[in-house]
Amino acid sequence: EVTTLRTERGAPASGSHRAPPGAPERPATMSGPPARAPPPPPPKAYPGGADSSPAAAGGEDEEGGSTFKAAPKVGMSELLQKDADDESLRKYKEQLLGEAAKGGGAVGDPNDPRRVVITEMRVNFEDRPGGDIVYALNTKQDVENLKNKPFVLKEKCMYRLQISFRVQHEIVSGLKFTNKVYKAGIRVAKEEEMLGSYAPQAEPYMITVPRRTWEEAPSGWLARGGFKAESSFSDDDGVTHLAYAYAFELKTDWK
């Protein structure tokens, strides 16, 4: 199980103190035992990154109480109607909300109550001979079938996930992406990525995980095998707007 270990170094032990001339000599303070060398870094993570949560060590996630209170949600219609006579504010809303402001907030199929809709999952590779692996997720059935179409990661390959999604009907505030990876029913990796707030629009948004770098696939016979993963999009109220599953295999080659 991939676990991130952190070590904290204490203050250095005080050494001997020499008394000034004429003063009685103070006994020297013995230094403590030499500090242990820090543990080696954890192995590279599976899709989802290293897991530093208590659950990675076999316990449950700690749900500590928080004093933070999110601002009350304001619907699109109410937001657009506020200060309607203020021309500068109206232009600012149009710039911020784009087509949602021009269309009165109506973006998306009125018969589809979802606010976050995944449209594509792509696995980017740095050097895969066949290029990226792309899953078009145009229907709910495509999303459901995703978990039955595992992709292959070659040991030590450089990769990252790219997710495209649409936001419809209402603004989604404090959106967070969570990815959990399991092997033989045991969670081996977890990553949470804070994404921010998104206004409804017809064109999809796109995120990459990790955002600014590549992930290196692990290697070794212990790491090889089949994996299952669960991803979700939730907001700062804890509402899960989208959840889906996928699978992959770690092998010595691309096939």
N, C-alpha and C positions, 0 to 999 in steps of 0.2 A: 504494500500500500504506500502510495506516495505521500509523504508527510514533510512539510517544511519545518525545520528545526531552527530555533533562534537561540543564541546564547547571549547573555548579558555579562559584560565584564565589570567586576566590582572595582572600587577605588584601589590604586596600588598600595601595597603594604608599606608602612613607613619604615625607613631605614634607620641606621644608627644616628644619634644626635651627639655632637661633641660640645661639651660645656665650654664657655668662655674662660680665658686665663684667670686663675684665682678662685673660680667657683668650684664647688664640689662636683666631682664627676658623676653624671647620671648613668645608671645602667643602660646598656644598649638594648634597643627594642628588637627582638628577633622578628625577621620577616617570616611571613607565612609560607606554606609549601608553594612551589611553583605552580602557576596556573596551568590547567590542562589545555592541551591544544583543542581548538574548536573542532566539532565533528565535521566530516566531509560533507560537501553540498549534496542535496537530495538529487536523485536521478531526474532526467528530463521528464516532463509531464506528458500524459496522454491528452487527447483533445479535451480541453477544459482547464488545463493548468494544474499546478500543485495545490494540494489541499492542506490547509493549516488549521482547519476547524477541529473541535473535539471529536466529531463523528469519525474523522479520519483515524483516530486512535482507538476506535471501537466504542466511543460513547455517543451520546446524543448531542445534537446542536444545542448550544445554550441560547435561550431566548431571554436575554436580560431586558428589563424594562427600560424605556427611553422617555426622556422628558420632552423630546422634540414633538411639536404638533404642526402638522402640515396646514397650510392655509386652506380655507374652505374652497371647494371646487366651484367654478363658475362655468355654466354651460355656454356653448358657442353663441346661441341666440341672445342670451343675456349680455354677454361680453360685447357683441356687436351693437346692441341697442344702447349701451351706456355711453353717455356724452356724445350722442349722435350729432349734436350741433357744433361740436368742436372739429373744425376742418383738419387741423394739423394732427389731432389724435386719430381721426378717421383714416388719414393717409398712413399713419404709423401702423394702425391695425391691418390695413391692406398689405403693407410691406411685410409685417410679421406673419400674418395668416395666409397670405397668398390668395389662391382661388377660393378658399373657404370663406374669406371675407366678401369676395365679389359675388359668391353664390348664396349668401345668406347663411352659410354654415352647413349647407346640405352637400356633403361629399360622401359617396358610397351608396351601396344598394340599401334602400329603406327596409327591404325584407331580410337583410343580413345584420343582426344585432351586434356582431363582433366589432370591436374598436381597433384591434391590431390583427392584421391578416398577413401571414407569411406568404411570399410569392416565389422564393427561390432559395435553395441552399447550395452553396458552391464550396468545394474543397480546393483551395489554391495550393499549388506545389511550386517549389523553386526549380526542380529539375526532373519532374516526372515525364517519361517519354511520350505518353499520350496526352499531356497537358492537364488542365484542371478537370475535376469531376463535378458535373452539374446536375442537380435535381430540380426540375421545373415543378413547382407546387401550385398548380392553377386551381385545383379543386380540393375539397376536404378529403376525398378518397386518395389523392396523390400524397397528402400529408400522412394519412393513415398507413399507406403502403411504404412509406419511407423507412420504417423500422425493419422491413423485410428485404431491403436492398442494400446490404452492407458494402462499404467500399474498403479498399485495401491500402494500408500504410506500410511502406517499406521501412525497415529498421533504419533509424538515424536520418530519415528524410526530413526536409524542411517543409512545413505546411502551415496553413491557417484556415479558419472557417470564415466564410463570407455569407452573411444573411441579408436577404432583401425582404422588406415588409412594407405594408401600407397601413396608414392610420386613417380611420374614417369616423364620421359622425361627430365626434367630440375631441377636444384636446386631451392628450394623455400626458400627465405630469409626472416627473420623476421616474421615467421608465428605466427598468433594470433588467439586464439579461443574465440568466443563471444557467450554467451548464454543469451537469453531473455525469460522471463516467463510472460504470460498474463492470466488474469482471467476476464471473461466478457468483453474482448476487452481492458482492462486496464493493462498496464505493471506494474507488482508488483515486479519484480526482474531482475537484470542484473549482469553478471559477465564477465570480460575480463581476459584472461590468456595468457601471452606472452610465446610462446613455443620455439622460436629460429629458426635456419635454418636447413633444412633437404635435404639430397642428395637422388636422386632416388635409390630405391632398391625394389626387388621383395617381401621381407618380410615386413609385416606391422609394423608401429610404434604404440605405445600405450601411451595414456595419461589418467590421472585420474583427475577429478574435484570434490572437491578440491584435491590438489596434496598430501598433507601430513597429512590430518586429515579426519574426517567424518563430514557430514552435519546432523543436526537434523531437522526432519520435524516439521513444526508448528502444533499447536493444537487449538481446540476451534471451535465453530459452525461457526464463521465468516470465518475461514480459510478453512473449508471443501468445497468440490465441485470439479468441473472439471477445468483443466488448459490446456493451449496450450503453446508450447515452440518453439522457433526458434534458431537454432545454425548455426554458420558459421565459416569458416576458411578463413582468409584474410592475405595478406602480408604487408610489410612496404610501399608498393606503393599504398595501398588501394584497390588492386585487390582482389575480392572475388573468391576464387578457389572452394569453396564448401559451399552449404547452404542446410539445410534440416529442417524438422519440426517433432515434436513428441508431444504426449499428455499423461497426467496422471491424476489420481484422488486422492484426499486426503480423507481418510475415518477413521472411528474409529477402523476398523479391516482390515485384509489383503484381504478380499473378497468384 
